[in-house]
Amino acid sequence: MSFTAEVKDELARVAGPEPGCEVAALSALVHVAGTLSVRSGRYAIRLVTETGATARTVIRLAHEAFGLQTRLTPRRSVLHKTRNYLIVLPEQPDLPQALRSMGIVNERGGLVAGIEPAVVSSPARVSAFLRGAFLAGGFVADPRGDLHLEIAVNGEALAEGVMACARAFGVHARLNRRRGSFAVYLKSFDDIHALLCAMGAERSAELCRRVRQMKSVKNDVNRTVNAELANQRRASHAGADQLELVRDALSLIGRDALPSSLLAFCDARVANPDLSLRDLGATMDPPASKSALYHRLLRLEKLVADERARACADTTSP
């Protein structure tokens, strides 16, 4: 089961704390996934979904909120080999009033493009509307990958309404226009987590939190390991350069001419070519600090440079 299906299965089991929540959730389902047909002033609704949890929710809410009759037809796409469900709310006496209560049509029978304020008149109803919208047109990526969430709707007014509902819970969504349809989408973990909680998918929100925490720990470990490897590479390269300097010093100046402190550094570096200056100092007797060894290294570089300059001057003098 995909993560989207898991979230929808969880949302399908959430019950709102007040009767108007059922109306708000069904309103969102019809707005997002429904098609309204009108014939001689009589209405019928068709909804298509690929998710069994969504189909069950539509039927349950239609029965519980308005006592409406429904017909369910499981279907299978020959082209894509996938199952989908057709739910029909046929012509019936109570349907026109139900559509007005859901904010699908107005009192004059015209189609409502956005969300009727009365449908989302409380925080619980706003939560229910978001829940229904996600059940009808939502997608959320697996949190183990690149997490993002979107709700696909038809109509800009409806999309703006869904975004306003999300803002009521401090969630900042964006709008993406796609060939006549619209997608309300989130990419921020904090916004996705907040929206899942607002809709009632607390188990899924907790899963996202745990996955993010694991990712953070893994990233911290990787950064630490990479930094340590980089330090080791730098120390190795520095040790190789210092070893070359030591060889030049012993060749150009000679052991007997070197000060004892510099000779001790040379011997320690030859014996430990890969150690950092700090670790190299710990091997010496008496131990030397990193700063002390660094100053010895600078003195050795100057002695070698001076010796090379004298050698060059001797070869060019008449």
C-alpha positions as CSV (number, residue, x, y, z in Angstrom):
1,M,0.0,0.0,0.0
2,S,1.4,3.4,-0.9
3,F,1.8,6.1,1.7
4,T,-1.0,8.1,0.1
5,A,-3.4,5.1,0.5
6,E,-2.3,4.7,4.1
7,V,-3.1,8.3,4.8
8,K,-6.5,8.1,3.1
9,D,-7.3,4.9,4.9
10,E,-6.6,6.7,8.2
11,L,-8.6,9.7,7.2
12,A,-11.6,7.6,6.2
13,R,-11.8,6.4,9.9
14,V,-11.8,9.9,11.4
15,A,-15.1,11.2,12.7
16,G,-15.7,14.9,13.2
17,P,-16.8,16.2,16.6
18,E,-19.9,17.9,15.3
19,P,-22.7,17.0,12.8
20,G,-21.6,19.7,10.4
21,C,-18.3,17.9,9.9
22,E,-20.0,15.2,7.8
23,V,-21.6,17.8,5.6
24,A,-18.2,19.7,5.1
25,A,-16.3,16.5,4.3
26,L,-18.9,15.3,1.8
27,S,-19.0,18.8,0.3
28,A,-15.2,18.6,-0.4
29,L,-15.5,15.1,-1.8
30,V,-18.2,16.3,-4.3
31,H,-16.5,19.5,-5.1
32,V,-13.2,17.8,-5.9
33,A,-14.2,14.4,-7.3
34,G,-17.8,14.8,-8.3
35,T,-19.6,15.6,-11.5
36,L,-23.0,17.2,-11.2
37,S,-25.6,16.6,-13.9
38,V,-28.9,18.5,-14.2
39,R,-31.9,17.4,-16.2
40,S,-35.2,19.2,-16.1
41,G,-34.3,20.7,-12.7
42,R,-33.4,17.4,-11.3
43,Y,-29.8,16.6,-10.1
44,A,-27.6,13.6,-10.0
45,I,-23.9,13.2,-8.9
46,R,-21.2,10.9,-10.2
47,L,-17.9,10.4,-8.3
48,V,-15.0,8.4,-9.5
49,T,-12.1,7.4,-7.2
50,E,-9.3,4.8,-7.3
51,T,-9.3,4.4,-3.5
52,G,-11.6,2.1,-1.7
53,A,-11.4,4.1,1.5
54,T,-12.6,7.2,-0.4
55,A,-15.5,5.3,-2.0
56,R,-16.6,4.0,1.4
57,T,-16.4,7.5,2.9
58,V,-18.6,9.0,0.2
59,I,-21.3,6.3,0.7
60,R,-21.2,6.5,4.5
61,L,-21.4,10.3,4.6
62,A,-24.2,10.5,2.0
63,H,-26.2,8.0,4.1
64,E,-25.4,9.5,7.6
65,A,-25.6,13.2,6.7
66,F,-28.6,13.2,4.4
67,G,-30.0,9.7,4.1
68,L,-29.3,9.7,0.4
69,Q,-29.4,6.6,-1.9
70,T,-26.1,5.6,-3.5
71,R,-25.0,3.1,-6.1
72,L,-21.4,1.7,-6.1
73,T,-19.9,0.1,-9.2
74,P,-16.3,-1.3,-9.0
75,R,-14.6,-1.0,-12.3
76,R,-11.2,-2.0,-13.8
77,S,-9.4,0.1,-16.4
78,V,-8.5,-2.1,-19.4
79,L,-5.7,0.3,-20.4
80,H,-4.0,0.8,-17.0
81,K,-5.1,-2.5,-15.3
82,T,-6.2,-0.5,-12.3
83,R,-9.4,-0.6,-10.2
84,N,-11.6,2.4,-9.7
85,Y,-15.0,3.0,-8.1
86,L,-18.0,4.8,-9.5
87,I,-20.4,6.2,-6.9
88,V,-23.6,7.6,-8.2
89,L,-26.1,9.7,-6.2
90,P,-29.1,9.3,-8.5
91,E,-32.1,11.7,-8.8
92,Q,-34.0,11.6,-5.5
93,P,-36.2,14.0,-3.6
94,D,-33.7,14.9,-0.9
95,L,-30.7,15.5,-3.2
96,P,-31.4,19.2,-4.1
97,Q,-31.6,20.3,-0.5
98,A,-28.5,18.2,0.3
99,L,-26.6,20.0,-2.5
100,R,-27.6,23.4,-1.1
101,S,-26.5,22.3,2.4
102,M,-23.1,21.2,1.0
103,G,-22.7,24.5,-0.9
104,I,-22.6,22.7,-4.3
105,V,-25.5,24.7,-5.7
106,N,-27.0,28.0,-4.4
107,E,-30.6,28.8,-3.7
108,R,-31.2,29.6,-7.4
109,G,-29.9,26.3,-8.5
110,G,-26.6,27.7,-9.8
111,L,-23.3,25.9,-9.4
112,V,-21.1,27.3,-6.6
113,A,-17.5,27.7,-7.7
114,G,-15.7,28.0,-4.4
115,I,-16.5,27.1,-0.8
116,E,-19.6,28.4,0.9
117,P,-18.6,30.0,4.2
118,A,-21.4,28.2,6.1
119,V,-19.9,24.9,5.2
120,V,-16.6,25.7,6.9
121,S,-18.0,27.9,9.8
122,S,-15.9,26.3,12.5
123,P,-12.4,24.9,12.9
124,A,-13.8,21.3,13.1
125,R,-15.6,21.8,9.8
126,V,-12.6,23.3,8.2
127,S,-10.6,20.3,9.2
128,A,-13.4,18.0,7.8
129,F,-13.4,19.9,4.5
130,L,-9.6,19.5,4.2
131,R,-10.0,15.8,5.0
132,G,-12.6,15.3,2.3
133,A,-10.5,17.3,-0.2
134,F,-7.5,15.1,0.4
135,L,-9.6,11.9,0.2
136,A,-10.9,13.0,-3.2
137,G,-7.8,14.5,-4.8
138,G,-4.8,14.2,-2.5
139,F,-1.3,12.8,-2.9
140,V,1.6,12.7,-0.4
141,A,5.0,11.2,-1.2
142,D,6.6,8.5,0.9
143,P,8.4,10.4,3.7
144,R,11.5,8.2,3.2
145,G,12.0,10.1,-0.1
146,D,11.5,13.7,-1.2
147,L,8.4,14.6,0.9
148,H,5.7,16.7,-0.8
149,L,1.9,16.8,-0.6
150,E,-0.7,18.1,-3.1
151,I,-4.4,18.3,-3.6
152,A,-5.6,18.4,-7.2
153,V,-8.9,20.3,-7.8
154,N,-10.8,21.8,-10.7
155,G,-11.3,25.5,-10.6
156,E,-9.2,28.3,-9.2
157,A,-11.9,29.5,-6.7
158,L,-12.0,26.1,-5.1
159,A,-8.2,25.9,-5.0
160,E,-8.1,29.3,-3.3
161,G,-10.7,28.1,-0.8
162,V,-8.6,25.0,0.0
163,M,-5.6,27.2,0.6
164,A,-7.6,29.4,2.9
165,C,-8.7,26.4,4.9
166,A,-5.0,25.3,5.2
167,R,-4.0,28.8,6.3
168,A,-6.6,28.5,9.2
169,F,-4.2,25.9,10.7
170,G,-1.0,27.9,10.0
171,V,-0.2,25.9,6.8
172,H,1.2,27.9,3.9
173,A,0.3,26.2,0.6
174,R,1.1,27.2,-2.9
175,L,-0.9,26.9,-6.1
176,N,0.3,25.2,-9.3
177,R,-1.8,25.7,-12.4
178,R,-1.9,22.6,-14.7
179,R,-3.8,22.6,-18.1
180,G,-7.1,23.7,-16.7
181,S,-6.7,22.1,-13.3
182,F,-5.0,23.3,-10.2
183,A,-2.9,21.7,-7.5
184,V,-2.6,23.0,-4.0
185,Y,0.9,21.8,-2.9
186,L,3.2,21.8,0.1
187,K,6.9,21.0,0.2
188,S,7.9,22.1,3.7
189,F,8.0,19.3,6.2
190,D,6.5,21.5,9.0
191,D,3.5,22.5,6.7
192,I,2.9,18.9,5.7
193,H,3.1,17.7,9.2
194,A,0.7,20.4,10.4
195,L,-1.8,19.7,7.6
196,L,-1.8,15.9,8.3
197,C,-2.5,16.7,12.0
198,A,-5.2,19.3,11.0
199,M,-7.0,16.7,8.9
200,G,-6.8,14.1,11.7
201,A,-4.1,11.9,10.2
202,E,-2.0,11.9,13.4
203,R,-0.6,8.4,13.0
204,S,0.8,9.4,9.5
205,A,2.1,12.7,10.9
206,E,4.0,10.8,13.6
207,L,5.4,8.5,11.0
208,C,6.7,11.5,9.0
209,R,8.2,12.9,12.2
210,R,10.0,9.7,13.0
211,V,11.3,9.3,9.4
212,R,12.6,12.9,9.5
213,Q,14.3,12.3,12.8
214,M,16.0,9.2,11.4
215,K,17.1,11.2,8.3
216,S,18.5,13.9,10.5
217,V,20.5,11.4,12.6
218,K,21.8,9.7,9.4
219,N,22.8,13.1,7.9
220,D,24.6,14.1,11.0
221,V,26.5,10.8,11.0
222,N,27.4,11.3,7.3
223,R,28.6,14.8,7.9
224,T,30.7,13.7,10.8
225,V,32.2,10.8,8.8
226,N,32.8,13.0,5.8
227,A,34.5,15.7,7.9
228,E,36.7,13.2,9.6
229,L,37.7,11.7,6.2
230,A,38.4,15.2,4.9
231,N,40.6,15.9,7.9
232,Q,42.4,12.7,7.4
233,R,43.1,13.5,3.8
234,R,44.3,17.0,4.7
235,A,46.5,15.6,7.4
236,S,47.9,13.0,5.0
237,H,48.6,15.6,2.3
238,A,50.2,17.9,4.9
239,G,52.3,15.1,6.3
240,A,53.5,14.2,2.8
241,D,54.5,17.9,2.2
242,Q,56.3,18.0,5.5
243,L,58.1,14.8,4.9
244,E,59.4,16.2,1.6
245,L,60.5,19.3,3.5
246,V,62.3,17.2,6.1
247,R,64.2,15.3,3.4
248,D,65.3,18.6,1.8
249,A,66.4,19.9,5.2
250,L,68.5,16.8,5.9
251,S,70.0,16.9,2.4
252,L,70.7,20.6,2.2
253,I,71.6,21.4,5.8
254,G,72.4,18.1,7.4
255,R,71.5,16.5,10.7
256,D,74.4,18.0,12.6
257,A,73.6,21.6,11.6
258,L,70.0,21.4,12.6
259,P,68.9,22.7,16.0
260,S,67.8,19.9,18.4
261,S,64.2,20.9,18.5
262,L,64.0,20.9,14.7
263,L,65.9,17.6,14.4
264,A,63.4,16.1,16.9
265,F,60.5,17.3,14.7
266,C,62.2,15.8,11.6
267,D,62.7,12.4,13.3
268,A,59.1,12.3,14.5
269,R,57.7,13.2,11.1
270,V,59.8,10.5,9.3
271,A,58.6,7.9,11.9
272,N,54.9,9.0,11.6
273,P,54.3,10.4,8.1
274,D,50.5,10.3,8.3
275,L,49.8,11.9,11.7
276,S,48.4,15.4,12.1
277,L,50.6,17.9,14.0
278,R,48.5,17.5,17.1
279,D,48.8,13.7,17.1
280,L,52.5,14.0,16.1
281,G,53.3,16.1,19.1
282,A,51.8,13.5,21.4
283,T,54.4,11.0,20.2
284,M,57.4,13.1,21.1
285,D,59.4,13.1,24.3
286,P,58.6,15.5,25.9
287,P,55.2,16.0,24.2
288,A,54.9,19.1,22.1
289,S,51.7,21.1,21.3
290,K,50.3,21.6,17.8
291,S,51.3,25.3,18.0
292,A,54.9,24.5,19.0
293,L,55.3,22.0,16.1
294,Y,53.8,24.5,13.7
295,H,56.4,27.1,14.7
296,R,59.2,24.5,14.3
297,L,57.8,23.8,10.8
298,L,57.9,27.5,9.9
299,R,61.5,27.7,11.2
300,L,62.5,24.6,9.2
301,E,60.9,26.0,6.0
302,K,62.9,29.3,6.4
303,L,66.2,27.4,7.0
304,V,65.6,25.3,3.8
305,A,64.6,28.4,1.8
306,D,67.7,30.3,3.0
307,E,70.0,27.4,2.2
308,R,68.5,27.1,-1.3
309,A,69.0,30.9,-1.8
310,R,72.7,30.6,-0.7
311,A,73.2,27.6,-3.0
312,C,71.7,29.5,-5.9
313,A,73.8,32.6,-5.2
314,D,77.0,30.4,-5.1
315,T,76.2,28.9,-8.5
316,T,75.6,32.3,-10.2
317,S,78.6,34.2,-8.7
318,P,81.6,34.7,-11.0
